Amino acid sequence: MPSRGNTQLDGQVRESLPNTMFRVALSDGRLILATPLGKLRRSFVRILPGDRVRVEFTKYDRDRGRIIQKYQK
């Protein structure tokens, strides 16, 4: 369930960066920086380049987001 005021978009991981950061290409064509949600970190979910993910944004910063879900291939 998204928090109030947050938007969600689908994207594809393009690049894996240090400190669990990822470069994600969104469905609307933007390239952003995203980090996994804490629940995904604790569950040791592996996110690799090429994976499809869902990203959540706050209304204040549209260039950074949280990966909230990894889709199955």
VMD Tcl script that builds the backbone (N, CA, C; Angstrom):
set m [mol new atoms 219]
animate dup $m
set s [atomselect $m all]
$s set {name element resname resid chain x y z} {
  {N N MET 1 A 0.845 -1.175 0.000}
  {CA C MET 1 A 0.000 0.000 0.000}
  {C C MET 1 A 0.888 1.235 0.000}
  {N N PRO 2 A 0.759 2.114 -0.996}
  {CA C PRO 2 A 1.618 3.287 -1.041}
  {C C PRO 2 A 1.255 4.288 0.052}
  {N N SER 3 A 2.262 4.983 0.532}
  {CA C SER 3 A 2.029 6.017 1.514}
  {C C SER 3 A 1.321 7.191 0.851}
  {N N ARG 4 A 0.718 8.029 1.637}
  {CA C ARG 4 A -0.017 9.163 1.095}
  {C C ARG 4 A 0.928 10.128 0.387}
  {N N GLY 5 A 0.624 10.480 -0.861}
  {CA C GLY 5 A 1.438 11.424 -1.607}
  {C C GLY 5 A 2.571 10.796 -2.385}
  {N N ASN 6 A 2.802 9.493 -2.242}
  {CA C ASN 6 A 3.878 8.829 -2.977}
  {C C ASN 6 A 3.330 8.231 -4.264}
  {N N THR 7 A 4.155 8.263 -5.304}
  {CA C THR 7 A 3.759 7.672 -6.580}
  {C C THR 7 A 4.639 6.469 -6.873}
  {N N GLN 8 A 4.120 5.552 -7.666}
  {CA C GLN 8 A 4.849 4.338 -8.011}
  {C C GLN 8 A 4.910 4.200 -9.520}
  {N N LEU 9 A 6.073 3.760 -10.022}
  {CA C LEU 9 A 6.273 3.500 -11.439}
  {C C LEU 9 A 7.069 2.217 -11.603}
  {N N ASP 10 A 6.900 1.576 -12.750}
  {CA C ASP 10 A 7.681 0.397 -13.076}
  {C C ASP 10 A 8.935 0.803 -13.835}
  {N N GLY 11 A 9.976 0.003 -13.706}
  {CA C GLY 11 A 11.222 0.299 -14.397}
  {C C GLY 11 A 12.081 -0.941 -14.533}
  {N N GLN 12 A 13.259 -0.727 -15.107}
  {CA C GLN 12 A 14.207 -1.825 -15.294}
  {C C GLN 12 A 15.571 -1.374 -14.786}
  {N N VAL 13 A 16.216 -2.240 -14.007}
  {CA C VAL 13 A 17.528 -1.926 -13.449}
  {C C VAL 13 A 18.548 -1.924 -14.585}
  {N N ARG 14 A 19.279 -0.832 -14.722}
  {CA C ARG 14 A 20.285 -0.707 -15.767}
  {C C ARG 14 A 21.690 -0.981 -15.254}
  {N N GLU 15 A 21.957 -0.542 -14.008}
  {CA C GLU 15 A 23.327 -0.608 -13.489}
  {C C GLU 15 A 23.285 -0.791 -11.981}
  {N N SER 16 A 24.197 -1.588 -11.469}
  {CA C SER 16 A 24.353 -1.785 -10.039}
  {C C SER 16 A 25.517 -0.919 -9.567}
  {N N LEU 17 A 25.291 -0.110 -8.542}
  {CA C LEU 17 A 26.290 0.812 -8.021}
  {C C LEU 17 A 26.675 0.409 -6.599}
  {N N PRO 18 A 27.750 0.980 -6.048}
  {CA C PRO 18 A 28.141 0.660 -4.668}
  {C C PRO 18 A 27.076 1.083 -3.654}
  {N N ASN 19 A 27.143 0.501 -2.464}
  {CA C ASN 19 A 26.260 0.824 -1.337}
  {C C ASN 19 A 24.796 0.554 -1.648}
  {N N THR 20 A 24.522 -0.543 -2.302}
  {CA C THR 20 A 23.173 -0.993 -2.657}
  {C C THR 20 A 22.355 0.080 -3.369}
  {N N MET 21 A 22.992 0.791 -4.262}
  {CA C MET 21 A 22.285 1.769 -5.103}
  {C C MET 21 A 22.181 1.200 -6.509}
  {N N PHE 22 A 21.138 1.583 -7.210}
  {CA C PHE 22 A 20.891 1.078 -8.554}
  {C C PHE 22 A 20.466 2.218 -9.464}
  {N N ARG 23 A 20.892 2.157 -10.722}
  {CA C ARG 23 A 20.440 3.090 -11.746}
  {C C ARG 23 A 19.266 2.395 -12.436}
  {N N VAL 24 A 18.092 3.026 -12.410}
  {CA C VAL 24 A 16.871 2.410 -12.920}
  {C C VAL 24 A 16.291 3.274 -14.036}
  {N N ALA 25 A 15.960 2.633 -15.165}
  {CA C ALA 25 A 15.273 3.305 -16.272}
  {C C ALA 25 A 13.778 3.079 -16.077}
  {N N LEU 26 A 13.031 4.170 -15.928}
  {CA C LEU 26 A 11.596 4.075 -15.673}
  {C C LEU 26 A 10.811 3.913 -16.963}
  {N N SER 27 A 9.547 3.550 -16.820}
  {CA C SER 27 A 8.685 3.347 -17.980}
  {C C SER 27 A 8.390 4.653 -18.717}
  {N N ASP 28 A 8.547 5.790 -18.034}
  {CA C ASP 28 A 8.313 7.078 -18.703}
  {C C ASP 28 A 9.582 7.660 -19.326}
  {N N GLY 29 A 10.688 6.908 -19.299}
  {CA C GLY 29 A 11.911 7.313 -19.980}
  {C C GLY 29 A 12.974 7.960 -19.104}
  {N N ARG 30 A 12.657 8.254 -17.843}
  {CA C ARG 30 A 13.645 8.866 -16.956}
  {C C ARG 30 A 14.622 7.838 -16.424}
  {N N LEU 31 A 15.829 8.293 -16.082}
  {CA C LEU 31 A 16.861 7.467 -15.465}
  {C C LEU 31 A 17.079 8.007 -14.059}
  {N N ILE 32 A 16.861 7.163 -13.037}
  {CA C ILE 32 A 16.925 7.633 -11.656}
  {C C ILE 32 A 17.855 6.760 -10.831}
  {N N LEU 33 A 18.102 7.194 -9.609}
  {CA C LEU 33 A 18.893 6.467 -8.635}
  {C C LEU 33 A 17.934 5.886 -7.603}
  {N N ALA 34 A 18.056 4.586 -7.309}
  {CA C ALA 34 A 17.129 3.955 -6.369}
  {C C ALA 34 A 17.879 3.015 -5.437}
  {N N THR 35 A 17.290 2.829 -4.258}
  {CA C THR 35 A 17.829 1.926 -3.254}
  {C C THR 35 A 16.718 0.976 -2.822}
  {N N PRO 36 A 17.019 -0.259 -2.433}
  {CA C PRO 36 A 15.961 -1.192 -2.025}
  {C C PRO 36 A 15.315 -0.796 -0.705}
  {N N LEU 37 A 14.076 -1.147 -0.554}
  {CA C LEU 37 A 13.343 -0.980 0.683}
  {C C LEU 37 A 13.983 -1.861 1.751}
  {N N GLY 38 A 13.885 -1.486 3.007}
  {CA C GLY 38 A 14.504 -2.241 4.090}
  {C C GLY 38 A 14.059 -3.691 4.152}
  {N N LYS 39 A 12.782 -3.945 3.821}
  {CA C LYS 39 A 12.255 -5.307 3.832}
  {C C LYS 39 A 12.981 -6.180 2.804}
  {N N LEU 40 A 13.321 -5.604 1.649}
  {CA C LEU 40 A 14.047 -6.359 0.630}
  {C C LEU 40 A 15.481 -6.630 1.064}
  {N N ARG 41 A 16.086 -5.679 1.762}
  {CA C ARG 41 A 17.458 -5.881 2.259}
  {C C ARG 41 A 17.515 -6.995 3.294}
  {N N ARG 42 A 16.562 -6.989 4.225}
  {CA C ARG 42 A 16.540 -8.001 5.279}
  {C C ARG 42 A 16.268 -9.396 4.729}
  {N N SER 43 A 15.522 -9.470 3.625}
  {CA C SER 43 A 15.189 -10.758 3.017}
  {C C SER 43 A 16.257 -11.234 2.046}
  {N N PHE 44 A 17.315 -10.449 1.881}
  {CA C PHE 44 A 18.426 -10.777 0.971}
  {C C PHE 44 A 17.939 -11.016 -0.454}
  {N N VAL 45 A 17.023 -10.165 -0.926}
  {CA C VAL 45 A 16.539 -10.267 -2.301}
  {C C VAL 45 A 17.633 -9.727 -3.211}
  {N N ARG 46 A 18.040 -10.526 -4.179}
  {CA C ARG 46 A 19.091 -10.111 -5.111}
  {C C ARG 46 A 18.469 -9.328 -6.248}
  {N N ILE 47 A 19.032 -8.158 -6.510}
  {CA C ILE 47 A 18.589 -7.321 -7.617}
  {C C ILE 47 A 19.769 -7.169 -8.561}
  {N N LEU 48 A 19.573 -7.575 -9.799}
  {CA C LEU 48 A 20.638 -7.557 -10.792}
  {C C LEU 48 A 20.233 -6.690 -11.981}
  {N N PRO 49 A 21.219 -6.207 -12.749}
  {CA C PRO 49 A 20.882 -5.451 -13.959}
  {C C PRO 49 A 20.006 -6.295 -14.888}
  {N N GLY 50 A 18.962 -5.665 -15.415}
  {CA C GLY 50 A 18.011 -6.352 -16.279}
  {C C GLY 50 A 16.722 -6.731 -15.578}
  {N N ASP 51 A 16.689 -6.692 -14.237}
  {CA C ASP 51 A 15.487 -7.048 -13.484}
  {C C ASP 51 A 14.438 -5.945 -13.598}
  {N N ARG 52 A 13.170 -6.355 -13.662}
  {CA C ARG 52 A 12.063 -5.409 -13.647}
  {C C ARG 52 A 11.668 -5.152 -12.197}
  {N N VAL 53 A 11.478 -3.875 -11.844}
  {CA C VAL 53 A 11.176 -3.502 -10.466}
  {C C VAL 53 A 10.085 -2.437 -10.441}
  {N N ARG 54 A 9.486 -2.264 -9.260}
  {CA C ARG 54 A 8.541 -1.182 -9.011}
  {C C ARG 54 A 9.238 -0.202 -8.066}
  {N N VAL 55 A 9.179 1.090 -8.404}
  {CA C VAL 55 A 9.886 2.122 -7.649}
  {C C VAL 55 A 8.868 3.114 -7.097}
  {N N GLU 56 A 9.076 3.536 -5.848}
  {CA C GLU 56 A 8.198 4.501 -5.188}
  {C C GLU 56 A 8.957 5.808 -4.987}
  {N N PHE 57 A 8.268 6.934 -5.220}
  {CA C PHE 57 A 8.855 8.267 -5.074}
  {C C PHE 57 A 8.062 9.089 -4.089}
  {N N THR 58 A 8.738 10.031 -3.449}
  {CA C THR 58 A 8.018 11.048 -2.703}
  {C C THR 58 A 7.733 12.203 -3.648}
  {N N LYS 59 A 6.875 13.090 -3.230}
  {CA C LYS 59 A 6.552 14.231 -4.084}
  {C C LYS 59 A 7.644 15.289 -4.071}
  {N N TYR 60 A 8.631 15.140 -3.200}
  {CA C TYR 60 A 9.675 16.145 -3.072}
  {C C TYR 60 A 10.883 15.894 -3.956}
  {N N ASP 61 A 11.219 14.624 -4.203}
  {CA C ASP 61 A 12.416 14.318 -4.985}
  {C C ASP 61 A 12.088 13.241 -6.006}
  {N N ARG 62 A 12.021 13.617 -7.276}
  {CA C ARG 62 A 11.676 12.679 -8.349}
  {C C ARG 62 A 12.902 12.036 -8.987}
  {N N ASP 63 A 14.109 12.364 -8.501}
  {CA C ASP 63 A 15.337 11.793 -9.047}
  {C C ASP 63 A 15.861 10.622 -8.227}
  {N N ARG 64 A 15.268 10.376 -7.063}
  {CA C ARG 64 A 15.652 9.269 -6.200}
  {C C ARG 64 A 14.398 8.526 -5.778}
  {N N GLY 65 A 14.553 7.214 -5.587}
  {CA C GLY 65 A 13.390 6.429 -5.197}
  {C C GLY 65 A 13.784 5.203 -4.409}
  {N N ARG 66 A 12.757 4.446 -4.006}
  {CA C ARG 66 A 12.941 3.191 -3.278}
  {C C ARG 66 A 12.385 2.064 -4.130}
  {N N ILE 67 A 13.145 0.996 -4.258}
  {CA C ILE 67 A 12.653 -0.190 -4.949}
  {C C ILE 67 A 11.789 -0.948 -3.953}
  {N N ILE 68 A 10.501 -1.064 -4.252}
  {CA C ILE 68 A 9.589 -1.696 -3.303}
  {C C ILE 68 A 9.194 -3.100 -3.716}
  {N N GLN 69 A 9.461 -3.479 -4.980}
  {CA C GLN 69 A 9.097 -4.810 -5.438}
  {C C GLN 69 A 9.953 -5.208 -6.604}
  {N N LYS 70 A 10.340 -6.478 -6.633}
  {CA C LYS 70 A 11.040 -7.058 -7.770}
  {C C LYS 70 A 10.096 -8.046 -8.432}
  {N N TYR 71 A 9.885 -7.885 -9.723}
  {CA C TYR 71 A 8.985 -8.777 -10.457}
  {C C TYR 71 A 9.680 -10.074 -10.803}
  {N N GLN 72 A 8.917 -11.147 -10.872}
  {CA C GLN 72 A 9.446 -12.442 -11.278}
  {C C GLN 72 A 9.686 -12.438 -12.777}
  {N N LYS 73 A 10.690 -13.174 -13.226}
  {CA C LYS 73 A 10.998 -13.230 -14.667}
  {C C LYS 73 A 10.096 -14.192 -15.372}
}
mol reanalyze $m
mol bondsrecalc $m
mol representation Tube
mol addrep $m
